[in-house]
Amino acid sequence: MKRPALSLAAALAVSQFVPALAHAQSTPTLEELARKVDQLSAELAAVKAQLQQQKTAAATPLPAGSAPAAATAAAPAPAPASSEPATVLTSYGEINYNRPKHSADAQADVRRFVLGYQHRFDDKTQVVTELEVEHGVASASDSGEVEVEQAYIEHQLAPSHALRAGLFLMPVGLLNENHEPTAFYGVERNFVETAIIPTTWREGGLQYVGNFDNGLTAQAGLTTSFDLTKWDAASTEGAESPLASVHQEMSLAKGHDIAVFGAANWRGIPGLLLGGSLFTGNATQGQPGFASARITLWDLHARWTPQRWDLSALYAQGRSSNTAALNAPPVGNPTLIPERFDGWYVQSAYTLWTDGDRALSPFARLERFNTGRRYADLGPGLTPDALPTERVVTVGVNYKLNANVVIKADLQRFKLVGDNNRFDLGLGWSF
Amino acid sequence: MRMLLVPMALASLAPSSAFAVDYLSAEQARRLMFPEADSFEPRAITLDAGQLQALSASGVPARSAHWTLQVARHAGTALGYVVIDAVIGKFELITYAVGLDLDGGVRQLEVLSYRESHGHEVRLPAWRRQFVGKNAASPLRVGDDIANISGATLSCQHVTDGVRRIVAVVDLARRSGALG
């Protein structure tokens, strides 16, 4: 489609050059005349192509209210209307290297490889999907996973209001919906939005999204919930991330309990984001032998990006109700269900150097989180002690090769478990 | 970065995309930017090789030598210019209009259509107002004189890049006398 415009430009450039030649040599040779004929032919072909384009444009139906004057305008380049694809392929990936204090535990991993597509069925309806492979290989003898991360239909009710139905990312925190490696600082996702908010957290259900001119984005809906009946008190998984150990990811998800969620994010001042979210839902799914219990998770977050600074802060807290009844049978096991778990972080990044799309941004992040802040009373000698609070300091740099490729390096220092101290190196992309 | 040029004439004749959430038509946008105008004269600009090189040298990839803008007039007197363009946001096209005063400064930025599931915030008036008064001497870069919107980073960057290109093209055309 671009060829006619380019050849027209070439022909025009050449035609401006031709008179100068004629002045320099009053008697053109046969060879020069032949060249001129070729040039004129090229010009003519380009003009024909342009005329054809204008005829096509004139044949397009005129919507009500269009300016008739515009029909006479020159239109040398093609419009995207006919060429815009209805299907867009998307992808992101992270390849990480972690070298902890004990270098024998160093690890290299294709942390995530994600392929997705978005396809428009019509001007109001699209499907959004992402398929993820974690840890390179997923098989009976490997620890990798293949997951459908998103699969939802979005239907536009009005220009600023939409409904989503299917499996979608929960609008929680700063990372969950924007989790591509180019969107966050550090090789690994922060701990608060991993251990407290189980990023990448998705549920199946129905979601309303409203964007308002005052800068407010409101999201709310009904979804599937967690499944506390699969809590494994013998494993430490629940102490690493209580909710990640009981999320269902819409994989044959128990559907007895329906959860409700809401999120509000305000971006009314350029560079500033203030937001919060709340999720609450029963989580024992009506299973016999399990007392009814509710999981509630909420967060408050802020991000401010004045000029070259990128400052953010987040607090998240989760609660489980009726855990005394749920913890009584497995009492004595190492990991009981916490009544409360929470964490916060503050992060500061500064873009030190840019050259076009390339950018070098050092950052520092301080996190404190506790996956067992409080346990329900089970009686003397039986109630677990609250877990100690971990504090992690991360210092590193993101180097963006362009808007889609990032190279990262950082150092992480753990206050509680010094053996976790590590150096991380990462390569990420997103498009 | 994938971008497409939307010529003014075609954008006026047809919906800017087969798949779009259209907030404004091109006609509505130019009326909004120049309410006092009684006519809009289409004007084609072709940048020569030297001008294309000058654009690239100033860090603005030219993308196309051919541009169409509209000269807003009142009683025959030029008031300013309107350029309609489209850029890829994160995955899909964002169509937008830039209104410029006669001195080449940005008068107004309007988003005509936005198609993506996320990043609608580039439509926010507060974000678009940042562009008012910017000209070819302005950095026009996210993280410099244009603040980012968290969660809509790529849309912000690509629209900002598009506006920077349009401001530079109009500036070159003005200086060369093409807008006489």
Chai-1 contact restraints between the chains, C-beta under 6 A:
chainA,res_idxA,chainB,res_idxB,connection_type,confidence,min_distance_angstrom,max_distance_angstrom,comment,restraint_id
A,A5,B,H66,contact,1.0,0.0,6.0,A-B,restraint_1
A,A9,B,A65,contact,1.0,0.0,6.0,A-B,restraint_2
A,A57,B,L10,contact,1.0,0.0,6.0,A-B,restraint_3
A,T60,B,L13,contact,1.0,0.0,6.0,A-B,restraint_4
A,T60,B,A14,contact,1.0,0.0,6.0,A-B,restraint_5
A,G65,B,E27,contact,1.0,0.0,6.0,A-B,restraint_6
A,S66,B,S12,contact,1.0,0.0,6.0,A-B,restraint_7
A,A67,B,S12,contact,1.0,0.0,6.0,A-B,restraint_8
A,A67,B,E27,contact,1.0,0.0,6.0,A-B,restraint_9
A,A70,B,A9,contact,1.0,0.0,6.0,A-B,restraint_10
A,A70,B,S12,contact,1.0,0.0,6.0,A-B,restraint_11
A,A73,B,M8,contact,1.0,0.0,6.0,A-B,restraint_12
A,A73,B,A9,contact,1.0,0.0,6.0,A-B,restraint_13
A,A73,B,P42,contact,1.0,0.0,6.0,A-B,restraint_14
A,A73,B,T68,contact,1.0,0.0,6.0,A-B,restraint_15
A,A74,B,A44,contact,1.0,0.0,6.0,A-B,restraint_16
A,A75,B,P7,contact,1.0,0.0,6.0,A-B,restraint_17
A,A75,B,A9,contact,1.0,0.0,6.0,A-B,restraint_18
A,A75,B,L10,contact,1.0,0.0,6.0,A-B,restraint_19
A,P76,B,H66,contact,1.0,0.0,6.0,A-B,restraint_20
A,A77,B,L5,contact,1.0,0.0,6.0,A-B,restraint_21
A,A77,B,P7,contact,1.0,0.0,6.0,A-B,restraint_22
A,A77,B,S64,contact,1.0,0.0,6.0,A-B,restraint_23
A,A77,B,H66,contact,1.0,0.0,6.0,A-B,restraint_24
A,A79,B,V6,contact,1.0,0.0,6.0,A-B,restraint_25
A,A79,B,L10,contact,1.0,0.0,6.0,A-B,restraint_26
A,P80,B,L4,contact,1.0,0.0,6.0,A-B,restraint_27
A,P80,B,A86,contact,1.0,0.0,6.0,A-B,restraint_28
A,A81,B,A14,contact,1.0,0.0,6.0,A-B,restraint_29
A,A81,B,S17,contact,1.0,0.0,6.0,A-B,restraint_30
A,A81,B,A18,contact,1.0,0.0,6.0,A-B,restraint_31
A,E84,B,S17,contact,1.0,0.0,6.0,A-B,restraint_32
A,E84,B,L93,contact,1.0,0.0,6.0,A-B,restraint_33
A,V88,B,F91,contact,1.0,0.0,6.0,A-B,restraint_34
A,Q118,B,F91,contact,1.0,0.0,6.0,A-B,restraint_35
A,R120,B,F19,contact,1.0,0.0,6.0,A-B,restraint_36
A,D123,B,F19,contact,1.0,0.0,6.0,A-B,restraint_37
A,V128,B,S117,contact,1.0,0.0,6.0,A-B,restraint_38
A,E154,B,S117,contact,1.0,0.0,6.0,A-B,restraint_39
A,Q156,B,V21,contact,1.0,0.0,6.0,A-B,restraint_40
A,P159,B,V21,contact,1.0,0.0,6.0,A-B,restraint_41
A,P159,B,Y23,contact,1.0,0.0,6.0,A-B,restraint_42
A,N178,B,G151,contact,1.0,0.0,6.0,A-B,restraint_43
A,N211,B,H120,contact,1.0,0.0,6.0,A-B,restraint_44
A,G215,B,L124,contact,1.0,0.0,6.0,A-B,restraint_45
A,R267,B,E121,contact,1.0,0.0,6.0,A-B,restraint_46
A,R267,B,I149,contact,1.0,0.0,6.0,A-B,restraint_47
A,G268,B,A126,contact,1.0,0.0,6.0,A-B,restraint_48
A,P270,B,A126,contact,1.0,0.0,6.0,A-B,restraint_49
A,P270,B,W127,contact,1.0,0.0,6.0,A-B,restraint_50
A,P270,B,Q130,contact,1.0,0.0,6.0,A-B,restraint_51
A,P270,B,A147,contact,1.0,0.0,6.0,A-B,restraint_52
A,G271,B,A147,contact,1.0,0.0,6.0,A-B,restraint_53
A,L273,B,S150,contact,1.0,0.0,6.0,A-B,restraint_54
A,R303,B,S150,contact,1.0,0.0,6.0,A-B,restraint_55
A,T305,B,N148,contact,1.0,0.0,6.0,A-B,restraint_56
A,R308,B,G143,contact,1.0,0.0,6.0,A-B,restraint_57
A,T351,B,G143,contact,1.0,0.0,6.0,A-B,restraint_58
